[in-house]
Amino acid sequence: MKPDPDVPGARPRRAANPRRQILLLKTAIWAIGLAPILWLAVNFFQRNLGINPVEKIIHIQGRWTLVFLLAAMAVTPIRRLTGWNRIIQVRRLIGLFAFAYACIHFLAYAGMDQLFALSYILEDVRDRRYITAGFAGLVLMIPLAVTSTRGWIRRLGKRWQRLHRLAYVAAGLGVLHYFWKVKGDTFWPLVAALTLAGLFAVRVAYRKKRPPRKK
Amino acid sequence: MIIRIRKNSDIPSSEITPESAYIDRRKFLGASAGIGAAAFLGVGSPDMGPFHAASPIPGSGRPRGPQDLEPNTWEEITSYNNFYEFGTGKEDPSKQAHALVTKPWTIRVDGLCNNPGDYALEDFITPSTIEDRVYRFRCVEAWSMVIPWRGFPLADVINRAEPNTSARYVAFETLWDPEQMPERLWRPRIGWPYREGLRLDEALHPLTLMVNGLYGKELPNQNGAPLRLIVPWKYGFKSIKSIVRMTFTEDEPPTTWATQTPGEYGFYSNVNPDVRHPRWSQSREKLIDSSKLFGYRWQETQFLNGYADEVAHLYEGMDLKEFF
């Protein structure tokens, strides 16, 4: 690594720079977040997504929603286990990607699958339990995305953390949605469920270890 | 073309063989049903002749397939399949099923019949007249295709097997061979082999086919080679693939999906827009159509998949919501 010419007296060991680490991590998250969307767009227009392209688009978007949700949930456990506190700085970005994927997942369903036929969509949300669960998860993510800004974090104070525990509910609903959707082949829904349970367990374990806050 | 609501479904009743003819045929064919009787005819060669979607049925002067049904493409029919033995993804079977060895192939006929035994595939096929038939295919997952099958009435086989008077059902089994159907990362815990079954009158219905060809060619493995069932008025999973066994029974045989999730799949599984699946509506379906931007178009699902005129009488007096 060369010293940064713009910074006077730049340090020679850039790799150890924690700010640089976070920047790199954020860049990677942006790349990972945008790649599937670009891949889907290119392959859709090249008619490269098989016989039922809409189904494939929706499935892939749904999977990435869960990946980002679980990754966002993993930040605190990773922080606890490794002591790398700065990692918390990437959580919002990961969470917002989860929300973005949930939105385009729903939009692809509503638009490309149902052609915005509102009556059918409403019927689905009401009657098809996996869609009910998925839709509830999406709705729960809205306040989390809205209150992810610095201003809201400040304004809500301690309540912010309590509110954002809803992320576990949303992720749980997402996994349930996945479970109820598949027919017979529950391998990946099970992986997602166990991951979520594992992350939750780490959190609970550390909570118990911690001395009581008050005093 | 989309068929919205159509009272007269496709195959005119004049083409349905009367029961008396079946009984006669049964007498006639029963004599030739011995093991290997037809092997010398050398059927099963891949060259099954050209496919003519609208060629007339001999003697009837009418087109074979309904003219208003435009078949899906070969590509669509052969690369979007459910065949869980080869993976649960829709594209898995087209990628994995080449491992299936279909020659030689033996089908065991047992249960309540006069001619049980292990039959070579050729013995099953040779005595019958092969026909092309264009049928609607409606998957329980609410997508559909129009498929030009090649095959012969299941009734031919049943009549040659001569079921006893006590036989009321016929059960089928798909090949289960983990060597040819290698373990994926995780296989759904279905009780293999895959099983299906029909009531005997359903099985004898002239619309019910044994299929060994598609578009006039040999049936691809992912579509259930070398021999599968097609019951066009039932959801696709009833039309069992790669059959190795046929058993005549007195009681309703257990079938795979109805056993796996009894609340979702019944023994009858007739296509019925008014009886919803617990997880989705069955009132409409996506007709797969790659020429469209999104690859499909919505259409209304028809009662008994549009074959009500031919088969509705089989279910007279039955509550189809109860016997779903």
Chai-1 contact restraints between the chains, C-beta under 6 A:
chainA,res_idxA,chainB,res_idxB,connection_type,confidence,min_distance_angstrom,max_distance_angstrom,comment,restraint_id
A,G50,B,E91,contact,1.0,0.0,6.0,A-B,restraint_1
A,I51,B,E76,contact,1.0,0.0,6.0,A-B,restraint_2
A,I51,B,S79,contact,1.0,0.0,6.0,A-B,restraint_3
A,I51,B,Y80,contact,1.0,0.0,6.0,A-B,restraint_4
A,N52,B,G295,contact,1.0,0.0,6.0,A-B,restraint_5
A,P53,B,G295,contact,1.0,0.0,6.0,A-B,restraint_6
A,V54,B,F294,contact,1.0,0.0,6.0,A-B,restraint_7
A,M112,B,F294,contact,1.0,0.0,6.0,A-B,restraint_8
A,R128,B,R279,contact,1.0,0.0,6.0,A-B,restraint_9
A,R128,B,W280,contact,1.0,0.0,6.0,A-B,restraint_10
A,G184,B,P188,contact,1.0,0.0,6.0,A-B,restraint_11
A,G184,B,I190,contact,1.0,0.0,6.0,A-B,restraint_12
A,D185,B,T88,contact,1.0,0.0,6.0,A-B,restraint_13
A,D185,B,P188,contact,1.0,0.0,6.0,A-B,restraint_14
A,F187,B,W186,contact,1.0,0.0,6.0,A-B,restraint_15
